[in-house]
Amino acid sequence: MAQACCGPGYASPADAIVAEREKLLYTIALYTGTGIEEPDYLATIDADPTSPTYSQVVHRLSMPHLGDELHHFGWNTCSSCHGDEQKSRRFLIIPGIRSSRIYIIDTLDAKAPKIHKVLEPEEIKAKTNLTAPHTTHCLANGQVMISMLGDGDGNAPGGFLLLDENFDISGRWEHQADAMQFNYDFWYQPRHNVMVSSEWGAPKTFYPGFDLNDVSAGNYGRHLHFWDWQARDIIQSVNLGEEGLIPLEVRFHHNPDSTHGYVGAALSSNIWHWHKDNGQWNVQKVVNVPSVEIESFPIPVPSLITDLLISLDDRYLYFSNWLHGDIRQYDISDPTQPKLTGQVWCGGLLGKTGDVNGHQLTGGPQMLQLSLDGKRLYVTSSLFSTWDNQFYPGMTQAGSYMLQIDCNTETGGITINPDFYIDFGQEPSGPARAHEMRYPGGDCTSDIWV
């Protein structure tokens, strides 16, 4: 049995797979946009089935400000720092995508984290002219890098912010950002001297909500960018066209020798695969989810692929269809030919789901996190406050959910675990909305091997 890791991570994905099971889970919980005048918070979830408080929120760390819209977050170190005994996986970096404030959270007491430091938006703007922080990744040199979706005024394309080991602002990572129209997610792989980034839109565009006219006006992204990791410049951009609108989460294989990876195009509702061949990065569409006609909607409703991840053994791809309401599992043993092996329904607009543990699911499956051994997939239902209000107005009163999906790692297949249900509609300050999730021991979407 490998050592469970709080420190510099794991030597390899194989070591991570056999590490100790997750016992705690962190998730962002939001009041921004709900009408409840309370700050967003970090919820600690008991994920240990032998515990008397299993499947309950056991601690809430409220932020000191209203309206941050905590969104995606990450660790100060991961397996990219494996072998450096001076580093430890102790601090969470939690940005507010709407306030542009960044919180540094100390998890020394894993069940009851505390605020360690706060970076105010005024300082970030003054030093980098950046706003709207999104994806956080630790780097192998001890720095932390955060994708920023806007400039100081909320216009595209944004850029990439660097924090040093003391969580002070180092500046911007990229040499120049004007080679991309928009910014969103990123994943780096030093063995191939590459970083891949994707595009959502300008904060000014997506903050108020989704407007179909913005699509025809070209206000949403459709490009995938390949960067020279050392030179910090874009070396190749791929226009995914009308079939690749709003490419969001990007995921490399965990095997650092592999050049295979995937991105989900949310609005076009398809999955694109990339790999390197003869010195060039090739991108092909490999999965398509057809839109569905729904009465009262002006266009056929896309599935809206909003999150995806890859199991640590690089065998299974999971993604969520936020509007349709299903989660899918694909066998990607052949990376270019994904095969559907599992599907469950967790809310959505199509009305195909039943009750879970006596609860009717409001909203659709959104953020995903997979256990290190690949056997438990956790899912939450909030996307973004104004978009939640627009597409799932009932979430304001119902709050969001967290579910656990049992995954068959031998032959494929997924089922909802009826014994695990977190009802964020019953929080002490009123209905809240849960978003991204992390484990103290690292997870499938934060750890990178170099």
N, C-alpha and C positions, 0 to 999 in steps of 0.2 A: 504493500500500500504506500503510495507516494505521500509525502508530507503535505498537509493542507496549507497552504500557502501564505499567509499574510506576510508579506515581505516582497522579495523581488520576483514573485510569481513562480512559474514552472519552467523546467528545462525544455519541455516539448509539449505539443498538444496531447500526446499519448500519456504523459505524466499527469496532465490536468484531468484527463478523463477518469483516472482511477483515484483521484483525490477524494477527500471527505465530502460527503453530501452537504449541500447548503442547508443551514439551519436558520439563517436570517435572510431577509430580503429588504432592500430599501426601494422605496418608490416616491416619486414626486406626487404631491397632492395639491390641487389648485382650488383657490377661491376666485382668482381673477376671472372676470367675465360671468360669474354666477349670480351676481346681485348681492352676495353676502360680503359685507365689508370686513373681511378678515384676511390676514396675510397667507400666502401659500406656505406649505410646510413639507418637511421630509418625514415620511412615515416609515417606521420600522415594523416589519411583518414577521411573525413567528412562522417559520416554514418547517419546523421540526415536528413530524407526526407523533413523536413520543411525548411532546410537551403538553401540559394542561392548557396552554394558551395558543395551541396550534390554530392556524388560520385566523389569527386576530392581529389587529394593530396593537403593538405593545409599547410604542413610544411615538410622540409627535414633536418634531423640532420646528417651531414656527419661525419664519423669517421676521426681521424687525420692520419691514416695509410692506405696504400694500401694492398690488398691481405688478409684481415682478413678472408673472407668467413663467415660473420655473418650467423647464422643458426637458432638454437632454442634458445629461451630466456624466462625469467620468472620474477615473482615479488619477492620483498624482504619479503612480508608477504601475507597471503591469509586467507581463512576462518579457517585454523588451528589455527590462532591467535585470533579468535573472542573472545571478552570480555576483551582483554588487551588494554586498552585505551592509553597505552604508545606507541603502535605500529600503523603505518599507511602504507597503500599500496601506496607508493610514488616512490620507486626506481625500475627500470628495470635492471635486470642483463643480459647483452648481450654478450655471448662469441663468439669468432672467432674460428671456428672449425679447420681452416687451420693454423692460426697464433698462436693459443693458448693464445691469448690476451683476457682479460675479461674487458668489459666496464660496469661501473655503471652509469646509466642514471637517472637524477632527473626529474620527471614529475610534479613538483609543478605547473608549467604552463603546463597544460595538452595538449594544442595545440602546444606548442613549447618547447619540452623537451631539457635539456642541459646535457652535460657530467659532472658528479660529480667526478668520480675517474676512473683510469685505472690501472689494474693489468697486469704487463708485463710478458711475457712467461718465461723470465729468472728467475724471482722470483718464479713463480709457479714450474718450474722444480727443482730449487735449494731446495725448501722446501718440495716438495712432489714427485718428479720424475714422474710427470704426464703431458700429453699433450692431445690435441684434445677434448676440452670441448663440451659437448652435452646438455643433459637435465638439466634444472634448476628447483628445487623445494624449496620453503621456508619450514622450519620446525617449529613446534609449539613452540620451545624454542627461536625463533628469529634468529637462524642460517640459512644459505642458503647452500644447497647441490647440487653439480653438478657432473653428471656422466662424467668421463674422459675416452676416448676410447683408449689411448695409454700411454706408459711410456715415459720417456724423449727422447727416440730415435724413437718413433712412432711405437713401437711393442706392441702387445696385452699382457695381457688383460686390462691394464689400472686400474682404480679404481674409487674412489669417493672423491671429494674435498669438504672441509668444509670452509665456510667463516663465520666470526663472525658478530655481529650486526653493526660493523664499516666497514664491507667489507674487513677486513684483513684476511689473510690466517691462518686458525686454524690448518690445517693438513689434514690427510686422515680420512675418516669415518670408513672404513672396517678394521677388524683386519688383514685379508690377502685376496688377490684377486686371488691367484693361483688356487682356486677351480672353477673358471670360465675360459673358453677359451678366450672369448671376452666380450666386454661390449657395452651397447647402452642406452636403456631407462630404467626408473624405476618409481615405484609408491609405496608409503608406506601406511599402514593402522594400526595405533597403537592399535585399539581395538582388533585386531587379532594378535598383535605382529609380523607383517609380512611386508616385502618389497619384491616386485617382480621386477626382472630385466631381460633384454633380451640381445641379441647378434647381432652385425653387423659384424664387422671384424676389423683387425688392420688398423690404419691410412695408413701405408705403402701399404696396399692392395687396399683400396678404393680411396685414393687420386688421383692416375693416371687415374682412370676410371674402368669400369667393364670388366673383362676378364673371359670368361667362364671356362678357365683352373683353375682359382682359386677355383671354386666350387668343381671340382673333386679332387683338391689338399687339400680340407678341410680347406681352408682359410677364409671361411665364417661360421657364427654361426648357430646353430640349437638347442640351449638349452634355457630353461626357468629356472630361478633360484629363489628359495624362501628362503629369509633370515630371521633369528631371528632378529627382529628390535632392541631389547634391547641388545642382545649379539653381534650383528653386524657380524654374521657368516652365511654362507650358510648352511641351514639345509636339503634342498632337491633340487636336480636338475633333470629336466625332459628333456630327449633327444627326440626332436620331429622328428628326423630322416629325411629321404629324403622328407617327406611330410611337413616338418616344417623348410625349409631352410630360413635363414635370418629373424628370428622373430624380428620385429621392435617395433612399439608403443604398450605399455601396458596400459590398462585402467581398473581400478576397478570400480564397481558400486559406485555411489556417496553416497548412504546410508551407513554410516560407520558401521552399524551392518551386512551388507551383506559380504559374502566371494566370491561373483561371480565377475569374470572379464574376459577380452579378450585380446588376442594379435594377430596381423596380421603377418603371415609369407609371406614376400614380394615375394621372388623368387618362392615359392611353391604356392603362390596365394590362401591362405586359411586362415580362421579365427579359432582360437582355444579358447575354453572356459575353465576356471578353477574355481574350488570351493573347499572348505574344507569339507571333509567327514571322520568322525571317526579319526580325528587327522592327516590325510594325505591330501595333496593337489593333487587333481585329475585334469587331463588335457585331453580334448577330442576335436577333430576336429569337427566343427559344420557347417561351410560354406566352399564350394570349388568353385573356379572360373576356369573353364577349359581353357587351353591354346588354342591359335588359330594359324593355319598355315598362314603365310604371306610370299609372294614371297620375296626373297633376304635375308631372315633371316635363319640362319643355323639350328635353332631349332624352334618348335612351340613357339609362343610368349606368355609368361606368362602375366597375367593382371598386375602384380607387385603392390600388395596392399602396399601403402606407408604411409597412415595415416588412423586413425580411432578414433572415439570418441563416447561417450555415452551422451544422453540428461540428464539433471539434474534430471528428474523424473525416470531415469533408464528404460524408456520404449523403446527408439529407439537407435539403433546402426547405425552409418554412417561410410562408408569407401570409399576410393578413389582407383581406378584402373588406375595407372599413364600411363601405356602403352596402355591398351585397350581404355581408355578414358571415363569411366563412373564413376559416384558416385552412391552408393546404400544406401538405407534406409531399415533397418530390424526392425520389431517389436520383441523385446526381452522380452515381458511380461513373457514368459517362457524362462529363460536364456539358457536352454539347447537346445531349438528348435527355432532358429531365423527364422522369416518368412519375405520374401522379400515383401516390401510394396511400394517401390518407386525406380525409376532409371532415371537419366538424363545423357546425353552425352555432354562432354565438351572438345572436341579435341580428342587427342589420335591417334593411328596408324591405327585404323580400319576404319576410314573415315565415322563414323556414326553420326557426328554432323553437324549442320547447322551454319549459322551466328548468332551472338548475337549482337544486337544493331548495325548491319552493319559491325561487325568485324568477321573476320575468326580467329578461335582459333588455335594458334600454341602451341604445347606442350600438356600435359595431366593434368587432375586434380590431385592435390598433397596435399598440406597442407589444413586442414580444421579447422574452428572454428565456433561454434554454439552460437547463442544468448542465454541469460540466460532463456528466456521463450521458447526456442526450436523452434521458428518460422522462424529464418533466419540463413542459413548456408553459411558462406563465404568460398571461395576456391581460392587458388593461384596455379601456375603451375610449379614452379621451384623445382627440387629435390636436385641436388648437381651439382656444376659447370661442372665438367668433365663428369658426367653422362648426364647432359643436352646436352652438346656439342656432345656427342656420339649418343644419341637416338633422339634428336630433334635439329639438327644443325640449323634449321631455326629460332630458338629462339634467336640466336646471333643478327640477324637483326630485328626480330619482337618484342623482349622483351617478357615478360610474362604478364598474365592477372590477374585480381581479379574479381570474380563474386559473386553475391549473389543468393542463392537458397532459394525459398520459400518452407516452410515445413508445411504440414498439420499434426497438432499434435493430431487431433481427430481420423481420420480414416487412416492416412498414405498417402503418396504421396509427390512428390517433383517436382518443376518446376523452371526453370531459370527466374529470375526477369530481364526483358529486360531494365529496367530503371536504373540499377546499373552496371556500367562497368568501371573499372580502366585499362587504356591502358598504361602499363609500357614501351611500345615501343616508347612513346612520351615524355619521361622524358627530362628535360633540358640538361643533359650531355650525352644523348643518351640512347638507349634501355637498360633497367635494368630488373632484375629478382626478383620477390617477393617471399617470403618464409613464415615463420610462422607469425601468427597474435595474438594480445592480445587486450583486452579492458581495459580502466582505471578502470572499476568496477569489474574486475575479469571475469573468463570464465570457460568453461567446462573442460579444460585440465590443468588448473593451481590450481584451488581451491580443497583443500582436507579438509574433516571434520573429526575431531578426537573424 
